[in-house]
């Protein structure tokens, strides 16, 4: 008779019992986006519940978890290179378990590659299967063979899994998984599956717990948060969270321009005491022809209308965006259209990327691929325009006092880094004990991508 499958929590208890008091440790290496960071915190939380302590290095670990990204082939090659460095360690420590998790093993050809060329990989888990980590570990410890797990097409969302937050003062909260948009350049729908939304009650309970534990900065995550469809829509979810008591600011990413509702804009304006006045709204291109080739399903005009509504409701809102330079078929005219939008909107920050073909996406086989030299030249022009805009927007901050959440140590001794409500990076001298606390900083110098200032109310 086949043994009945246990719950993840029951498998965690079983693994912990297997080890008893024997010391064992886990090392987690994360590649990719904020969603991967959030997933790694869940993986690490489950490992802790199984009795694993944190290892400072791979050499100290009994379990190595590699959480991977597949957004670009270069990201996968970095993972494969990293895996290559573990071969000698596995030979030295035969009992070492090595797991490859996340987006990369959601692709069949990569799984086959891992099976054949990396025999020291003990298991893989795609994004829909991460909750099976305790089951897989338990099976391997009890003598099972290598496992290559692929989740169901639309699996239920596993709630109640432990989470090991990297820091106490800020947190990622996933509200949904997957994507239905199928932008022609993007692999995400193929590796993370269709959209699945968490129930608002589960999200609210998680946020309440975070705030009670001293968290001051909470970012809601989803491939397209605007299409959240739990038991309410995204605007209603934001309003519910904003009404919770506590001193915290609420952020979200990423938004799709086609799904920004008037109600969401209204909620942000009404709850400015909690919702940060910052909106990341990926443009990708200012050309309608290129937007159509990208399958973005909005036009330049519609995008600018949304920007106008945001600024009308919140005049001081900060806007950031994503731009892809050199998408297949992009002409000088198309690129100039992008520059025109950038100059018109005046984004506080732009995350710009040179287009690179991604195997498995429609854009990879499109005609009229733009050559590398043209892409590089256009990127240089874009950065020059944006640097001027960023400095122009930053300069008025000089001599102003801003409220900053001290986030981490800066690169220089005695300098902390933090962010304003509008997501501007601020460097200031302060003791490390202030990390995780709000501070008031008087800005003394403006740079295109950072502000520098002095603490005026040390506590």
Buried (B, 14 or more C-beta within 10 A) or exposed (E): EEEEEBEBBEBBBBBBEBBEEEEBBBBBBBBBBEBBBBBBBBBBBBBBBBBBEBBEEBEEBBBBBBBBBBBBBEBBEBBBEBBEEBEEBBEEBEEBBBBBBBBBBBBEEBBEBBEEEBEBBBBBBBBBBBBBBBBBBBBBBEEBEBBBBBBEEEBEBBEEBBBBBEEEBBBBBBBBBBBEBEBBBBBBBBBBBEBBBBBBEBBBEBBBEBBEEEBBBBBBBBBBBBBBEBEBBBBBBBBBBBEBEBEBBBBBBBBBBBBBBEBBBBBBBEBBEBBBBBBBBBBBBBBBBBBBBBBBBBBBEBBBBBBEBBBEBBEEBBBBBBBBBBBBBBBEEBBEBBBBBBBEBEBBBBEBBBBBBBEBBBBBEBEEBBEEEBBEBBBEEBBEBBBEBBEEBBBEBBEEBBEBBBBEEBEEEEEBBBBBBBBBBBBBBBEEEBBBBBBBBBBEEBBBEBBBBEBEEEE
